[in-house]
Amino acid sequence: MKIAMPHLEGKVNPHFGTSREFVVVETEDGQIKGKKIIPNEVMHNHGGLAMMLKAEGAEVVITGGIGRPMADALQRAGFEVITGASGDVDKVAGAYLSGNLVAGGVSCDCGGHHGH
């Protein structure tokens, strides 16, 4: 299974839509087997972001804050979407794999300024 997260300096970026890069964590048997950083070239393009992550083979998206339209686009594309995460991406992925990641609500603290 592969898990995608917005990435900022080794941590989960708290704002999905403005993340300049994502990390895709490859897992097997409950363990992290590898990571790949991919640049975000489709900023705030809901369908484009979903397809970019799908093309990397991700099935789960873990993020901090995310707007409802983006969360909906990810869910329509078949992703499990988990929000409210923070901290080191390896620790967040490990918490998810062990069943200890606590999900928060779908939220975005950008004040609605998405640059659309």
Secondary structure, DSSP 8 states (H G I E B T S, - for coil): -EEEEEEETTEE-SBGGG-SEEEEEEEETTEEEEEEEEE--STT-HHHHHHHHHHTT--EEE-SB--HHHHHHHHHTT-EEEBS--SBHHHHHHHHHTT----B-----STT----
